[in-house]
Amino acid sequence: MSNRAILFPLAAAIVLAAGMMTHSPKAAAQTQFTLAGGTWIILSSPIDNEVVSRMGNTLGFPERHMVFSEDGDLRLGRVDREDAGPNVKPLGVWRIDGNRFSATFQLWCEDASQPCGSIIMRGEFTREDRVRGTMTAFWDEPDETRPTGYDTWPMTFRGDRVP
Amino acid sequence: MSMKPSPFSKPTRVAVILVGLLGALVISPSALAGKKLQGRWHLTITIPEPPISDKTRILLVTMDVSPRGDSLQGRLTITNEVGRTVGGVWRQVGKKVSIAYELPCTPGEQCASLVLLGKVKEGGVKIKNGNVIVMWDTPNEQNHALYDTSNGSFSGERLE
């Protein structure tokens, strides 16, 4: 038997095996990131020591427990604020594209005389149970120095999923 | 000037007026809604084509707003022109409402998060001259939000 007759089937078998490995369900499942499931413990930090916004608004930098769910295109989120009260559950929505996600929440403002706002998060998965990114608060208070015309306050965050 | 006496007694007239008012309330659910956002709305949202463009994009959506109950916030759904439905969240203080949702996007399309700020007017049936904050997915270190942002506008009419 010639070398060509041996090498050709061997090379074909290697290529086929490699293809099966890269297209196995397990390999595909490893890239399916989702925020749904478990509780995320999210910790935010200031950027460039900006602990309050230009207009003096702040959330501080507490640890937050966030829960996300998914039902088709309906992707919901909530923050458990049992520290503030049993009914205090700020609500949000989210979307995901590969390992990158976006989430938007409304702030919970009990004092109607104070500015309220919305939070937009942009993050990425560094592994299935760990995320990092930035979040930006847009307060309902005018600030003409910002591109949107509203008081704007960015932070960084990192988070871990717990069962 | 003399007034012609009514052929109906005073109690009858009062009863007719009350029945008329009750009928108006039944016919128009918005009359019961007052200035609350809950209910079904048609929104016209105008935002730039992403992220820096002179062209604008008009989103015609139907918004179904769930009651807040005792909560400060509530959920809603937004259905676009092609029937795709996504979730959103809202809060309200007096006439002022804030609605937030993620644009439904197809893979590879420039996507964004929207915050709609407006006032419920005309007894709870219209939102006029609302502002929209758009935060795109494209990073921008020059923007204090860390991503490209745009401003848009929106208006709304209550359907139910």
Interface residues (C-beta under 8 A of the other chain):
Chain A: D73 L74 R75 L76 N87 K89 P90 L91 G92 V93 W94 R95 D97 R100 S102 T104 F105 Q106 L107 W108 C109 E110 A112 C116 S118 I120 R122 T134 T136 F138 D140 R146 P147 T148 G149 Y150 T152 P154
Chain B: D70 S71 L72 Q73 G74 R75 T77 R84 T85 V86 G87 G88 V89 W90 R91 V93 G94 K96 S98 A100 Y101 E102 P104 C105 P107 C111 S113 V115 L117 N131 I133 M135 D137 N143 H144 A145 L146 Y147 T149 S150 N151
